[in-house]
Amino acid sequence: MPVPVKIDRQVMPAQAPASRISNFKEVALGFAPATAEKEAGRCLQCAKAPCRQGCPVGVDIPAFIGLVCEGNYEAAIHKIKEKNNLPAVCGRVCPQESQCEKFCTLGKKQRPVSIGGLERFVADWAMAAGVSESGNGGATSPPSSGKRVAVVGSGPAGVTAAADLARAGHAVSVFEALHIAGGVLVYGIPEFRLPKNIVQYEIDLVGKLGVELRTNTVIGSTYSIDELFCEGYDAVFLGTGAGLPHFMNIPGENLNGVYSANEFLTRVNLMKAYLFPDYLTPIKVGKRVAVVGAGNVAMDAARTALRLGAREAAIVYRRSEEEMPARKEEIEHAREEGVQFHLLTSPVQIVGDDRGWVRAVTCVRYKLGEPDESGRRRPVAISGSEYTQEFDTVVMAIGQGPNPLVTRTTPGLETNRHGNITVNAEGATSRVGVFAGGDIVTGAATVISAMGAGKLAAEAIDKYLRG
């Protein structure tokens, strides 16, 4: 295919910062068909397709992009759905720059092909066009295996495992603790990055494969793993994620006005606190908000705070911008919207008023020393650099770990020192018939890596069930 190599990467249109800061509508607006085809035309259609090695679920990237270039969007969505059950989600929130696009051959000389933008375009086109696509790549339904699988958690790992197992002919039930399916996709990512109707649409497509969804069911409380086997399930997949927030254990963390990012975003995203009193979930956001951390979750919290009426929102991070784990796109959007960045800084105390509410944060300045085990330069506190700044809300966004409910109620289920479930290369745990994948195994990671773990475990479960 001739390649117009001089064509620059197409820029996805977005809401202007001055407009979007006052609403929760999606920031990025997606490609128009002509723009998508122009961007798809930049693909070199490499024979070895190095971009595929960066895709945890193995999408045939050149094939679907070639179909977009030809204007055959329906064939493109079928090609993507052969491997990816959640393309509209992945096209929006996956860090393509460090995965598929990282290996793009074109990226050696110019900016790589916008693989994520094209994936989103195809998925959005299919939804708007009402294409009958149930997530099975157009394949016919297989005969029933007579086996039942319980999937615990409806986040990206669980939904992916459920879809693949249903395609293999097994009867699948997904158990979700909350009242809405989607896991971190619905409670942890703001509407302006990932609209809830997009998540619901893609989960509904998985449901069309015959997957049963049971919400308001807490495994480890409503049922134990052993009780699921007694109920007739032949295998169990644990995809419960990492929803237990971490704190710094500094003085003042118990003051009113201190949130974990988990609570803050769940109230706003899933329980629609931004529409109070139409939705009966209040949330108090002050005028000056400090968000501790610099990952995507921290950016989400800071940007959400501004949309809720905060006059200032600041990222407080003990390393430099170079070490920030957030996507560059999210950092850029946060800056455009007015988020401040207090770098090489870390809180040591949260100061309260006489009513028990946050009024200030005491911080220490840092400099960067030698690299630590992660490869990032270790922050070293500067003696005598302590200062106090007024804030009335603090959001802790320094990571999260696994909720211990399932592991504590499942005898013989081995975990590591962090509480994550230990598995073998195929996702099998120490309990026969129990598999696990995603953040519950790896700790907090990306949506697409959790999906990859779900696919891997589904294949292993299928082999296990077939003896």
N, C-alpha and C positions, 0 to 999 in steps of 0.2 A: 504493500500500500504506500503510495507517495506520501511523504510527510512534510507538511509546511513548517519546518523547524523554526522559522523566524517568527511564528505566531507566539505572542506572549501568553502566559497562563491567564485564563479568564477570571476576572474578579467577580465573586458572588455579591449581588446587591444586598444591602442591609439597611435597616432603619437608621436614620441619623441619630447620633448620640443625644442631641437635645430633645428629640421626640421620644425615644425609647426609654429614657430614664424615668418617665412618668407613666409607663404602662408595663404590663407583663406579657405583651405579645412577642412572638418570636423575633429575635434580632436579625438573623440571617434569613433572606427571603427566597433563596433557591435560584437555580438557573432557569432561564427561558429556553424553549426547545432549540432555537437557533444558536444560542450561546453554548448549550450542552453539546450540540453536534460539532461546533467549532472546537471546543475543548477536547472532545473525543478524538478529533482529527489530529491532535498533537501526539497521540499514542504511537509509538514506534512499532507496535505489534511484534515485540521481540520473540524470537523462537523459543528461548529458554525462560521467558517470562519471570525475571528475577523478582518482580513485585509480589508474586504469589508466596514467596518464602516469608514475606512479612505479614501474611494474612493468617491468623490463628485458625480460621475455619476453612481455609483453602479455596476461596472463591476463584473461579477462572476469570481473572481480571481482564486480560486482553480480549477474551471472547465477548464479555458483556460490553466492553467499551467499543469494540468493533461494531456490534449491533446498534449501539447508540449512534455511532457515526453514520450508519446506514439509515437511521431513522426508524429502525425496527425495535421500538421500545417494549412491545409485548414479549418478543423473544428475549430481550435483555433481562426483563424481570424474571422470566422463567430460568434463565441461566444463573442469575444471582441466587434465586431461591433453591437451586440444587444444593447449595451449601449453607446459605445464610437465611435464617428465619426472620431476622429483624433488620432488614436493610435500611428502612427509614430511620430507625434508631441509630444504627451504626454510622450512617452517612452524616449524622448530626453530631454525635458525641465521641466517636472513636478518635484516638490520636493518630490519624493516618500519617502525619509527618514523621512519626517514629516507628511506623509499622510498614504498610505496603508502599507508601510514597517514598520512604527512606531508600528503597531498593530500585526505584524507577530509573531506568537507564538514561532517560532524557534529563533527569535531575543532575547528571554529572556535568552538563554544559549550561543548563538553564533550569528554571523552576520545574519541578516534576509535574506530571499530569495530576489534575485534581480528581483523584480516584474517589475520595469521599463525597465530593460535590456531585459527581456523576452517579454514584450509587444512590444518593438522596434524590436526585432528579428522577431516576427510573422508578424508585419506590413511590415517590409522590405522584408521578404520572399514573402509575397503576391504580393508586387509591382514587385519584380524581376521575379516572376513566372507568372505574368500576370493573376492572379486570377480575375475572373469577380466578383467583389464585390462592390456594389454601396452604401454601408453604411447602408443597411437595415437588416443586419443579415440574409440575404437569404430569407426574407419574400416577398411575392408577393405584388404588388402595390394595395392599397385599392381603392375603388370607389371614384370618385370626390365628395367633399362635396358641391361644388359650391361656396365656400367662398374664399376670397383673403386676404392674409396677407402681409404687408410690413415690412421687417426687415431692420432696419437702422444700418449699420455697419457690416463688414464681418470678424470681429475678432472671437475669440473662442466662445463667447457667442452668437453672431449673427449666425454663421455657424451652431452651434449645434441646436439652436432654429429652424432655417430654415429647417434643415434635419428632425427633429422630426415632424414638422408641415407638411412637404411634405409627410412623411410616413403616417400621419393621413388623407391624402386625400385633403389637402388644396392647393390652388395655391399660391406659395410663390415667392416674388420678394425681392432680397437683394440689398440695395442701399449702394454703397461704394464711399466715397469722393475722394479717390486716384485712380490712374490709374490701380492699381493691387490689387486684393482681398487678404485678409489675416490679415488686421489690424496690431496689434502689432507683429504678427508672422512674418511678412515680413519687417516691418520698424524698429522694435525695438530689434530683436534678430540677432546677427551676423551669417553670413554664416558658420563659423567654429563651431557653436553650433547647428544651425538648417538650413540646406540647403534649398534654396528657391524652388528647384524642389520637395522637400518632401511636402512642404506646398501646392504647386500648384497641386500635384497629389491628395492629400486628398480633396482639394476643388473641383477638377474636379469630384471626386466620388460623392460628394454631389450634384453637378450639374446634374449627371445622374439620380438623383431622380426626376428631373423635375424643380429644383429650377432655377429661372431666376436671373442672376447677372447683375446689372447695375452699372458700374464704372463711375468715373468722375461726380458723382451726389451728391451734398452737400445738405443734408436735413437741413432745416433752412435757405437756400439760394435758391437753385434750386427749391425746393418744401418746403412748410411748412408742419407740421403734418396735419393741417386742410385740406390742398390741397390734401394730400394723400387720406384722406377720401372722398373728392370730386371726386377723380379719380376712386373711386369704391372699395377701400380697406375696408375690414370689421374690421380689427384690425391692430395694429402697435406694433412692438417690438423694443425697443430702446436698442441697444448694442454698443453704441458709444465709450465706453472705457474711459480712463483717459489720454488724450494726451496733456494736458496743463501743461508745465513745471513750476516747482517752482524755485525761486531764493532766495538768502540770503538777498538781499537788502543791500549789503555792498558797500563801495566806490570802484569804478573801474570795476563794473560788466558790464558797457557799453563799455569797451575797445575792440578793435579788438583782436581776439584770445580767446575770452570768448564764449563758446558754452553752450547751454543746452544739456544734454545727448540726448534729443529727436532729436534736429537738427543734432547733430554729427552722431548719429547712423542711422538716416533716410538718410542722404546724402550718407553714406557708404553702408548701407544695401540695400535700395530700389533703390537708384539712381546710385549705382555702382561707387561712387567717387574713389574707390581704383583702378579702371581701367581707370582713366583719362589719356590721352585725348580720348581714345576710346569711353568713355561715357562722355558727356559734363557737368559733375557736378564736379567742382573743390572743393578741401578741403585742407586747409592749416594746417598741423600738424607740430609743432615745434620740437625741439630736447628734450625739457624737458616739460612733460605734467603732470599737477596736476588734478586729478579727485576727486571731493569733494563728499563724500558719500561712502557707503560700502555695497550696495545691489547688486543684480545680474546685474542690469543695469550699476552700477559703474564698476564692474569687466569686463563687456563686453566692456565698453568704454576704459578702461586702456589697455586691451589686444588688442583691435583694434588699438589703437594708436601705440603700438609697431610694429604691422604688417604693419603699414603705414610708418614706418621708424623712429619713435621717438627713441632717444637714451635712454631716461629714461621715465618711467611712474609710477606715485606714487598715491596711494590711500591716501586721507587725510580725517581722520575720528575722530570725537570728543569723541568716546567711545573706549573701548578696543576690542580686537578680539572676546572675548566671546559674546559681544553684536552685532556683525556684522549680519545683516539680510540676507546676501548672503548665498547660499548653500555652504556647506563645500567643495564639489567637485569643485565649481567654484573658491573658494579661493585657493585651492590646485593647480589648473591648472594655476591660475594667478601667484602664487609664483614660480612654476616651470618655467614659461616663463620669469621671471625676474621682475615682477611688485613689486615695493617697497611699504611698508606700513608705513605711518606716522600716528600712532595711538595716541589717547588722544590729538588730535591737531585739530584746526579749524581756517580757514582763517577769518581775520577781515578786510582786505583790499587787493585789487589787484592793483599793482603798474604798471604804464605805462611808456613808453619812450616818447621822444619828438615828435614821429610820431603817437602816440595814440595806440600803440601795447603793449600787455602784456610783462613785463620784469621780474616781481617778484611777490611773494605773501607774505604778512605779516600774520603770524599766532600767535596764543596763545596756550599754552599748558594747558591741563586739568588734573584733577584728578576725580575719581568717588565718588559721594556722595551717598545719600540715594536713594532707588528706586522711580521712578516716576509712573504716572498712568498706563504706559505700563508694569510695572514690572521690567524694566531695570534700573540700577543705573544711576542717573542723573549726567551728566558731570558738573563739577564746575571749572571755570577758575582759574588758578594759577596766583596770582598777580606778575607782573614783569617778566613774562615768554615770553613776546613778542619777536619774531625774524622774520627775512625776508630771504627768500630763492628764488633763481633765478628759474623762470619758464617762458616759452614763450607761453604756451597754458593752458587754464583752462576749464575743463568740469564740469558743475554743474549737479550732479546726486543725488539730494536730494529729489526726488519724483515728482509726477505730480498729477494734479487734473482734474476735468471734464471740457471740453470745453463748455462754456455757450451758444453756438450758438442755439442749439435746445431748451433749456429751456427758453431762452429769446424770442423766436419766437413762443412759444406755451402757450397761455393763459390758466391759471388754472392748470398748471403742477407744483406741489409742489416740493420744494427742501429743503435740510437741510442747516445749516449755512456754510457748506463747498461747497455748490453748487451741491452736489450729489442728484439725483432724489430719492424721498422717495417712497417706495412701501410697500405693505402688504406682508404677508407670502407667497403668491403665485406669487408675482412679479407684481401685478396690481398697477398702479399709481393712482393719484387723478383724471385723465381724463378717462372717460368711454371708453373702447376699446383700451387703450394705456397701454402697459406693458413694463417693463424694467428689465435689469439684467446685471451682470458683474461689471466691474470697474466703470461704470457710476453711480452705486448704492453704491458699497462698498468702492470705492477708489481703488487704484492700489493693485491687489492681484495676485493669480496664474492663469495660463491658465486653469487648471482643475476646479478650483472653479468657474471661469467664465462660463465654460461649464456646470457645475452643475446648475448654475442660469439660463442658457439658456434652459436646459431640464425642470426645474421646471416651468418656464414661458410658455414654449410651451404646457405643459399639461394644464395649466390654460387657455391659449388662446383657446385650443381645446374645453374645457368645455364651455367657454364663447360663442364660435361660434355655438356650438350645442344647446345653449339656456338653 
